[in-house]
Amino acid sequence: MHIKIQKPVFESIVNQVVPFTEKKDNTQITSHVLIIADENLILKATDKEIGIKIKTEAQILQKGKITINAKKLNDIIKALQNKEIEIKKENDTIVITQDTSVYKLSTFNADEFPEFPNPNDLNELQIKNEEFTDAIKKIFPVIDNNNPKYELNGALFDIKENTNFVSTDTRRLALYKSNAKGKEAKIIVPKRAISEIKRIFNNDMKIYYDDIYLILKDENIMFFTKLINGKYPTYEKIIPQSFKYELTLPKNEFISHLKQISVISNEVKINIKKDEIIFESFGDETMEAKTSFKINTNIDEFNFAVNSRYLLDFLNTINNENFDLCLNEPNIPFELKDGNFITIVMPLNI
């Protein structure tokens, strides 16, 4: 294999693929990037749980394929100047050159690099790309971390005639109702994969899935992740069917007052009166904070307490200037709503 490519182009692609490699064990082939020189230049990286393939143009002087340690490759490319670099296989060694700079690296057997799943074997999720981007952005903050119930460390794609995107950390539940359609399935996508999807997803990508993989693909990029094997909680039972009180409130005003309280404490007590909403710090007797704003609620009085981060996570992802706050009793879950996106939150005991 022998190629020439401009450093900025190559560096951009290397930066995208390195996060997908095995970082703890350099003896594994998955700690390497696979580089394929054919009609185009292709870079592949995977730790077997998640993977990416990126295609770009380069000057192909000799076809072939090699592997290069991802960290070393990244460090070398960063150190070089912004002009053409040359990569060549010489026997069992990879040589990277630019002017008088020469690097020689060892390589693995490229034929042993893990195979990627084929999207042609999977079902397609039919959804507008803008809607998919909006859905994963909104449910992402509620996906749990390191939960012993491993299925909670991912988001549920409940695929049917109208698909729901769901996440929970056991203190709250986020639900995005979409118009997506596909072959009926309940798949659990790991949080790490959702994070990468947010980073690489673009409006030309198509989405494929089966019981094992989720794949995103366009003309130049293919991303895949293995799914979490487990049974997601029956989330529909958690959603209240009716409410005593439903308020439409200004988002920015609410955010401003929550942030003022969170300087002192993340736990906030909210007192809703007929013409005012009062915010007070809660849970720390050594410090106090209090603020309020005037608004007509038509509620005589309603008190509840909550972790302000749960409210801010919701408010910072919604698109509209107003949102709905739906309440029943002070110590049972309440709902935050913005169109087809809701978050159910468990209040704190006062």
C-alpha positions in Angstrom: 0.0 0.0 0.0 1.2 3.5 -0.9 -0.7 6.7 -0.6 -0.3 10.5 -0.5 -2.8 12.8 1.2 -3.0 16.4 2.5 -2.3 16.5 6.3 -5.5 18.5 7.2 -7.8 16.1 5.4 -6.1 13.1 7.0 -6.0 14.6 10.4 -9.7 15.4 10.4 -10.6 11.8 9.6 -8.1 10.3 12.1 -9.6 12.6 14.8 -13.0 11.1 14.1 -12.0 7.4 14.1 -9.6 7.4 17.2 -12.4 7.5 19.8 -13.7 4.1 18.4 -10.5 2.2 19.1 -9.4 0.0 22.1 -7.3 2.2 24.3 -6.4 -0.1 27.3 -4.6 -2.9 25.4 -2.2 -2.1 22.6 -1.7 -5.8 21.9 -5.2 -6.0 20.4 -5.8 -5.3 16.7 -8.7 -3.1 17.8 -6.2 -0.6 19.2 -5.2 0.0 15.5 -6.9 1.9 12.7 -7.4 -0.1 9.5 -6.4 1.9 6.4 -7.6 0.6 3.0 -6.4 2.1 -0.2 -8.6 1.1 -3.2 -10.6 3.4 -5.5 -10.8 5.7 -2.4 -9.1 5.8 0.9 -11.1 4.2 3.8 -10.3 4.3 7.5 -12.0 1.9 9.9 -11.9 1.7 13.7 -13.7 -0.5 16.2 -13.4 -1.9 19.8 -16.0 -4.5 18.7 -18.8 -2.8 20.6 -18.9 0.3 18.5 -17.2 1.2 15.2 -16.9 3.7 12.3 -15.8 3.6 8.7 -15.0 6.9 6.8 -14.2 7.2 3.1 -12.3 10.1 1.5 -10.2 10.9 -1.6 -6.4 10.5 -1.7 -3.7 9.8 -4.2 -3.5 6.0 -4.4 -0.1 5.0 -5.7 -0.5 1.3 -4.7 -3.6 -0.4 -3.5 -3.6 -2.4 -0.3 -4.5 -2.3 3.4 -2.6 -1.8 6.7 -3.1 -1.2 10.4 -1.5 1.5 12.4 -1.7 2.0 16.2 -4.4 4.7 16.6 -2.7 6.8 19.4 0.7 6.8 17.6 -0.9 7.7 14.3 -2.8 10.6 15.9 0.2 11.9 17.7 2.4 11.8 14.5 -0.2 13.5 12.3 -0.7 16.3 14.8 3.1 16.9 14.9 3.4 17.2 11.1 3.0 20.4 9.1 -0.1 21.3 7.1 1.0 19.8 3.8 1.2 16.5 2.0 2.2 13.4 3.8 3.1 9.9 2.5 2.2 6.6 4.0 3.7 3.4 2.6 4.0 -0.3 3.6 7.5 -1.7 3.4 7.5 -5.4 4.3 6.0 -5.6 7.8 6.6 -1.9 8.6 4.5 1.2 8.0 6.5 4.3 7.0 5.0 7.8 7.3 7.1 10.6 5.7 6.8 14.4 5.2 9.9 16.1 3.8 12.8 15.0 6.1 10.5 13.6 8.8 10.3 9.8 8.8 8.3 7.5 11.2 8.4 3.7 11.1 5.7 1.8 12.9 4.9 -1.9 13.4 1.6 -3.3 12.0 -0.8 -6.2 12.6 -2.2 -8.5 9.9 -4.8 -6.4 8.3 -6.8 -9.5 7.3 -7.5 -10.1 11.0 -9.3 -6.8 11.5 -12.9 -7.4 12.7 -15.6 -7.4 10.1 -18.3 -4.7 10.2 -22.0 -5.5 10.0 -23.8 -5.1 6.7 -26.6 -2.5 6.7 -28.2 -4.3 3.7 -29.1 -7.2 6.1 -30.9 -4.9 8.5 -34.3 -3.1 8.7 -34.5 0.7 8.0 -35.9 3.2 10.4 -37.9 5.7 8.5 -37.6 9.1 10.2 -36.8 12.6 9.2 -33.2 13.3 10.2 -34.0 16.6 11.9 -36.6 14.7 14.1 -34.0 12.0 15.0 -31.4 14.6 16.0 -34.0 16.4 18.1 -35.1 13.1 19.8 -31.6 11.9 20.9 -30.6 15.4 22.0 -33.6 15.6 24.3 -33.5 12.1 25.9 -29.7 12.0 26.3 -29.4 13.8 29.6 -31.8 11.3 31.3 -29.8 8.1 30.3 -28.4 6.5 33.4 -24.7 5.9 34.1 -23.3 2.7 35.6 -26.6 1.3 36.7 -26.4 -2.3 37.9 -29.4 -2.9 35.6 -27.4 -2.6 32.4 -30.3 -2.0 30.2 -30.9 1.4 31.9 -27.4 2.6 30.7 -29.0 3.0 27.3 -31.9 4.6 25.5 -34.9 2.6 24.3 -36.0 2.9 20.7 -39.6 1.5 20.8 -40.1 1.1 17.1 -43.6 0.7 15.8 -46.2 2.6 13.8 -45.3 5.7 15.8 -41.9 5.3 17.5 -41.1 6.4 21.0 -37.5 7.3 22.1 -37.2 6.7 25.9 -34.6 7.1 28.6 -34.6 7.0 32.4 -32.3 7.2 35.4 -35.0 5.9 37.8 -35.6 9.4 39.2 -37.1 10.7 35.9 -38.2 9.4 32.6 -37.9 11.2 29.2 -40.2 10.3 26.3 -40.0 11.7 22.8 -43.0 10.7 20.6 -42.0 10.6 16.9 -43.5 9.8 13.5 -40.7 7.3 12.8 -41.8 3.9 11.4 -40.1 0.6 11.0 -40.3 -3.1 11.6 -41.7 -3.5 15.2 -38.8 -3.8 17.7 -37.6 -2.6 21.1 -33.9 -1.9 20.9 -31.6 -0.5 23.6 -28.8 1.8 22.4 -25.9 2.3 24.8 -25.3 5.8 26.1 -21.8 5.9 24.7 -23.3 5.2 21.2 -25.9 8.0 21.6 -23.1 10.4 22.5 -21.1 9.5 19.4 -24.3 9.7 17.2 -24.9 13.2 18.5 -21.4 14.1 17.3 -21.3 12.4 13.8 -24.9 12.4 12.7 -25.7 14.4 9.6 -28.7 15.0 7.4 -27.8 12.5 4.7 -27.6 9.5 7.0 -30.0 6.6 6.9 -30.6 4.4 10.0 -30.7 0.6 10.1 -31.3 -1.9 12.9 -31.9 -5.5 13.9 -31.7 -7.3 17.3 -27.9 -6.9 17.5 -26.9 -3.7 15.8 -27.8 -0.1 15.0 -26.2 1.4 11.9 -26.0 4.9 10.6 -24.8 5.4 7.1 -24.3 7.9 4.3 -22.1 8.0 1.2 -18.9 8.5 3.2 -19.5 7.4 6.8 -20.8 4.2 8.4 -21.2 4.0 12.1 -22.4 0.9 14.0 -23.0 0.0 17.7 -23.9 -3.2 19.3 -27.2 -3.0 21.2 -27.7 -3.8 24.9 -29.3 -7.2 25.4 -32.0 -6.8 28.0 -35.6 -5.9 28.8 -36.4 -2.2 29.3 -38.9 -1.3 32.0 -42.5 -0.9 31.0 -42.3 2.9 30.8 -45.9 3.5 29.8 -47.1 2.6 33.3 -45.1 5.5 34.8 -46.8 8.2 32.7 -49.8 9.8 34.5 -53.0 9.7 32.5 -54.5 12.9 34.0 -53.5 15.9 36.1 -55.2 18.3 38.6 -53.2 21.3 37.4 -51.7 22.2 34.1 -49.7 25.4 33.8 -48.1 27.0 30.8 -44.9 28.8 32.0 -42.2 31.0 30.4 -39.0 28.9 29.9 -36.4 31.6 30.2 -37.9 33.1 33.3 -38.0 29.7 35.0 -34.4 28.9 34.0 -33.2 32.2 35.4 -34.8 31.7 38.8 -33.7 28.0 39.1 -30.1 29.1 38.3 -30.2 31.7 41.1 -31.2 29.1 43.6 -28.7 26.5 42.3 -25.9 28.8 43.3 -26.7 27.7 46.9 -28.4 24.3 46.4 -29.5 22.0 43.6 -32.5 21.1 45.8 -35.2 23.7 45.3 -38.7 24.1 46.8 -41.2 25.6 44.5 -44.3 27.3 45.9 -47.0 28.1 43.3 -49.5 30.7 44.4 -52.4 32.4 42.5 -50.2 35.3 41.2 -46.7 34.2 42.0 -44.1 31.4 41.9 -41.6 31.4 44.7 -38.3 29.5 44.5 -36.4 28.6 47.7 -33.2 26.6 48.5 -33.9 23.4 50.2 -31.9 20.8 52.2 -29.1 23.0 53.5 -29.8 24.8 56.8 -26.5 26.8 56.7 -27.4 28.8 53.6 -30.5 30.2 52.0 -31.6 31.6 48.7 -35.0 32.8 47.6 -36.4 34.4 44.5 -39.8 34.7 42.7 -41.7 36.1 39.7 -45.2 37.2 39.1 -47.6 35.1 37.0 -51.3 34.2 37.0 -51.7 30.5 37.9 -55.2 30.2 39.2 -53.8 27.8 41.9 -54.5 28.7 45.5 -51.2 27.1 46.7 -49.1 24.1 45.7 -45.7 23.2 47.1 -43.2 20.7 45.9 -39.4 20.2 45.9 -37.2 18.9 43.2 -33.5 18.6 42.0 -33.1 21.7 39.9 -30.8 19.9 37.5 -33.8 17.7 36.4 -35.7 20.8 35.4 -32.8 22.5 33.8 -31.9 19.4 31.7 -35.5 19.5 30.3 -35.7 23.3 29.8 -32.3 23.6 28.1 -33.2 21.1 25.4 -36.7 22.4 24.4 -37.3 24.6 21.4 -40.3 26.7 22.4 -40.5 29.8 24.7 -43.1 28.2 26.9 -43.5 24.8 28.5 -46.2 22.9 30.4 -45.9 21.9 34.1 -48.5 19.3 35.0 -49.2 18.4 38.6 -51.2 16.1 40.8 -50.0 15.9 44.4 -46.8 17.3 45.9 -45.1 13.9 46.6 -46.0 12.0 43.4 -44.3 12.3 39.9 -45.1 15.4 37.9 -44.7 16.1 34.1 -42.8 18.6 32.1 -44.1 18.9 28.5 -43.0 20.6 25.3 -45.1 19.4 22.3 -44.2 15.7 21.7 -41.5 15.6 24.4 -42.2 15.0 28.0 -40.2 14.3 31.1 -41.7 12.7 34.2 -39.9 13.7 37.4 -40.0 12.2 40.9 -40.2 15.1 43.5 -38.2 15.3 46.7 -39.9 14.7 50.0 -40.5 17.9 51.9 
